[in-house]
Amino acid sequence: MLIVTSCSSTKRVSVPAALRAARYRATTPDAFARTWVRNVRAASDLYAARDVYGGPAVASAARAATALACDLFFVSAGMSLVDGDAAIPGYDLTVSRGSASAPAPLRAGSATPGDWWLALNKAYGVANPFAGLMRKHDGLVLVALPSTYVRMVEPDLMGLTAANRKRLRLVTTGRIELATDLRSQVIGYDARLDELEGAPQGTQSSAVQRALMHFSSMLKSRPNATNIDVHRRWVADALARATPRVRPSRLAQTDTEIARWIRQQDPRGERAPSVLLRMLRAAGRACEQGRFRRIADLTRARAR
């Protein structure tokens, strides 16, 4: 058994200038990826991947892997599919919509996250990293990814053999569009997740990893149950006993919009990022904590 989750925008190590996507100007995914991978391979300061990524989502996935005593892998927009123990450099690249750290073709709207993923793996010399992973590991593969990352790797998952697709457990929260052959492997949670007994609390940005933790706790107590219909029944029965909590609706913002808001609200740079984030959310705007801190730090550095 193993767990696959997403990387995070929160990095706990220093990021060299050569690995900041915002500095690149290549206009096609292939050209961008070739330069990017060349600089990744030239990096000298390396760390275990599990030590690079921070934030509550990664922490939840790591706890699930510990509970199941299994390996943890990350789908990384900059490193491809990496083992949690693999040595990687610090970097700043994402496929999140509206981020200044997305590859230039994505920011321009001329490429999709899927286009970028294909170009990235081509530059690394890998055809389908999921196929290689599943050849090396037996048992179930628990995949907990946000919707953007699911869409990015969907062609790879569809490229698996039918037998390997049946080993997948795609943990999701809310509605997500998937190919028919993948929908049959979904373990679906919804807004009642926060009310489940034993489920960790948190924000929407970590929901799918928190759902993974809950599912992992049930797998741990019944390790011999491998049938997906049984797994779905566990989750359905748990959700049936819970009542969904009403969450506030907030407007998604680009990095540029958030930076502008920070300059307007805190022109002298005197307020703590945590205070500003509470103000932003109170104003009906959405932003994940690690992302907001990164934007706030960058905004203040440019103002100096």
N, C-alpha and C positions, 0 to 999 in steps of 0.2 A: 504494500500500500504506500501511496505517497500523496502529498498535497501540492497543488499548484495555485499560487495566488499572484496578485499584481505587485509591482514595485510601488514606491511612493515618491511623491515630490519632496518629502522631507528627507534630507540627506544628513547623516551624522558625521560626515567626514568632509574635508576640504575638497573643493572642486577646482581643478586647474582651468585656466582660461581657454585652453584648446578643446576642452570638453563642455563648453557652454554653447548650446545649440543656437542661442540668439545671436552669436557672433558670426554664424555661417551665412553665406549668401548664395549657395548653389540653388538653382531654380528647378531641378528635377530630383525625384527621390533617389535615383541611381547615383547621380553625381554627389548628392549630399551624403548618401550612405557610404560611398567609397572613401570620401575624405574623413568622415566620422570614424569609420572602422580603422583606418590608418592611424588616426590619433589615439584611439582606444588602445591599440596594440603597442603604441610608443610610450604610453603612460608608465611611469616608474613607481608611483605610490599606489599600492594595491591593498585591498582589505577583503575580508570575507563578506560576501554579499549580504548575509543576514545582519552584519554590523554596519552596513552602509545605509540601509533603509530604516527610517523611523516612523513614528506615528501609531495611532491606535489600531488601524487596520492591519498593519504588519504584525503588531504585538499579538493581536487576536489569532492570526494565522499561525504564528510561532507557537502559541499556547496549544492550539489544536494539534500541531505536529508533535509537540512534546507529549500530549495526552495519548496519542496513538502510537508513539514511539516510531514515527516514520520520517522519511526525508521531506524537506521543504524546498520547493523550486519557485522561482519568480519569473513571471512574464515581464520582461523589461523592454521598454520602448527604445532603450539605448544599447542594451547588452544581449538582446534576444531572450531565449529561455535558459536561465542559469540556475545551477545548484546553489542552495543557500551557503554552502561551504566554498564555492568557487571564489577565486581571487579576482576582484574587479576594481577599477578606479572610481573615485567620486566623479559624478557627471551631472549635468543639468539638461535633460531632454525629456519631453513628454508629448503625448498625442492628444492631450486634453484641449478641447475646443477653446479658442480665444487666448491661449497662453502664449506669451512671448518666447517661451522655451520650446515650442513646437517647431519641427523642421519647417523651413521657409515654404516649401510647396504646400504643406498643410495650412499654414497661415494664409497663403494666397488663395486657397480653395481649389488649387489645381490637382490635388492628390488627396486620397482618403487615408485613414489609419491603416487600412488593409494594404494599400499601395506601398506605404512606408514599410510595413512589416515584411512584405515580399522583397523590397529593395535591401532592407537591412540584412536579412538572412542570406540573400544572394551575395552581399559584400562579405559576409562571414564565411561563405562557402557551404551553407547548410540549406538543403532543399525543404525539409519539413522537420523542425526540431522536436515536435511532439511525437512523430513516428519513431525517431531515434530514442527518445526518452522511454517510450513504452516497450521498445525492444529490450531495454536493459532492466526493466522493473516488472515484477509480477504483481497481480492483485489489482485492487481498485485504485483509481486515480481520481481524487477529489479536487475539482476545479472550482475556485471561488474568485471570480473576476468581476469588476464593474462592467457595465454594459458596453462602454467604448472599447474595452480590451476584448470582450467576448466577440464583438463584431470584427475586431482586428485579426483575431486568430481563428475565426470560424472556418475559413478555407482549409487551414491545417487540420482542424478537427474532422472536417468532412473528408479529408484525404486519408484518414486512418482506415484500416480494414474494418469490416463489420464487427468482427470479434473484438477488436480493440475499442471501438466506439462503445460497445456494451460494457466495457470496464469503467467508462466515465461516469462520474456523478457530478453533474453541473449544478452547483448550488447557486440559486438565484434569489433575488428579492424583488417583488413586483413583476410587472409584465415586461417581457423581452422577446423580440422577434428572433426566431431561430429556424434553421432548416429543419424539415420534418424529421430527418434521421437523428438530429440532435435533441429535438424536443422530447423524444422518448427517454432521454437520459437525465432530464431535469429533476432536481429536488427543490421544489419551489416553496419559498417563504413569502410572507406579505407583511403588512403594517403591524400585525399582531406579534411580530418577533420580540418587540420590547417588553411584552407582557408575559413571555414564556418563563416559567420557573427555571432558574439556573442560567438563563441567557444573559450575557453581559449587556450593560447599557452603553449607549453611545450615540453618535450622530449618523446621519444618512450616509456619509462618506465611508463609514466602516461597516455598513449594514451587512453586506454580503459575507465579510469575514466573521462578523459576529454570528451570522446564521451558520457558517461553517463550524464555529465553536460548538454551537448547540447540537448540530448534527453529529459532530465528532464525539460528543459526550454520550450520545445514544449508541453509536457504533462501538465505543469502548466497552460499554456495559453488555453488548450482545455481539461480540466479534465474529461469531460463526454465521450470522445472518448476512448473506450477500445478495439476496434477490432485491431488485430495485422496487418491485411492487410492495415488498415488506418495508423497505426504507421510506417510501412515500406514505405508507399508512402510518408509520411512526410520526412523521411530521404533521400529517393531516389531523391525527388524533390530538397532538399537542396543541396545534393552532385552534382546534375546535373548542378547547377549554379556555381560550384567551379572548379578550376584547381589545380591538385596536385602539391605540392612543391617537388622539387628534394632533397632528403636527402642524406647526405654522407653515404657511406657504411663502417662500422667499424667491426673489428674482435672481437668476444666475447672472454673473457679471464677468466680463473679460478682465485680464490683468490690467489693461489700460484704464478701464473704468474704475477699478478698485484703487489704482494708484492716484487717479484724479480725485477720488473721494477722500483719500487719506490726506492729500495736500490741502484740500478745502477744510477738512475738519481739524487738522493738526499742523498748521503751517510752520510752527516752530519746532516740531518734532519732540514735544514734551510728554505726550501721553504714551503709556505702555501699549504694545501691540494687543495684549489681551483685552484692555479697556476699549480700544478702537474696534476690535472684532465684535465685542458685545454691542457697541453702538451701531455697527454696520448691520448686524442681524436684527437689532431692534428697529432699524429703518426699513426692514423688509427685503434686505439683500443677502445673497447666499455666498459663502466662501468657506472652504475647508481650512482648519486652523494652521496646518503647516504651510499651505499655499499662501495664506494671508500674511504670515510672519515673513516669508521670503519676499513678497511684494513690498511689505512695509520696510524691510531692511534695505532693499534695492532703491526704493523711493527716497529714503533718507540719505543714502550714500550719494545719490545723484544731486541732492539739494545742497550738499556741502560745498 
